[in-house]
Amino acid sequence: MLSALDYTLNNLAFRNNVVKEYFILAANDIIGGASLGELHHSLNLFEELEDYDECEGILLACEWSTLISFTNYLTKNYEPHIYFRES
């Protein structure tokens, strides 16, 4: 079974190789325990340098990790009786 990162890398069309490289680096940082705050700090540094491809990759990784976290939360905590009434 593919990991969420491998699945994403196989199915997401990155704008260029720099964006993909920084997405991978940032995603691995997140998997390794880096906080989104730490990544946003890096994002701000690259923005000051006007390295926007790097920013795009880091931002995509932040959004990806948020989506994966939210999906995992919903999967583990989904209770259909709360959302749907039986007819």
C-alpha positions, 0 to 999 in steps of 0.5 A, a space after each residue: 500500500 502506498 503512503 499518503 505522500 507517495 500517492 500524492 507524488 504519483 497523482 499531483 501535477 506539480 508546476 515544475 521540479 522546484 515546486 515538487 522538490 520543496 513540496 517533498 522536503 517540506 512534507 518530509 519535515 512535517 512527517 518528521 515532526 516539524 510544526 506548520 509554524 516552523 514551515 510558515 517561518 521558512 515560507 516567509 524567508 523564501 517570500 522575502 527572497 522572492 523565491 516563489 517556486 519554493 514558497 509554492 512547494 512549502 505551501 502545498 505541503 502545509 495544505 497537504 498535511 492539513 488535508 491529510 490530518 483532517 481526513 484522518 480525523 473525520 475517518 476516525 471520528 465519523 458518526 453517521 447518526 450525527 450527520 444523517 437522520 434515519 427516515 
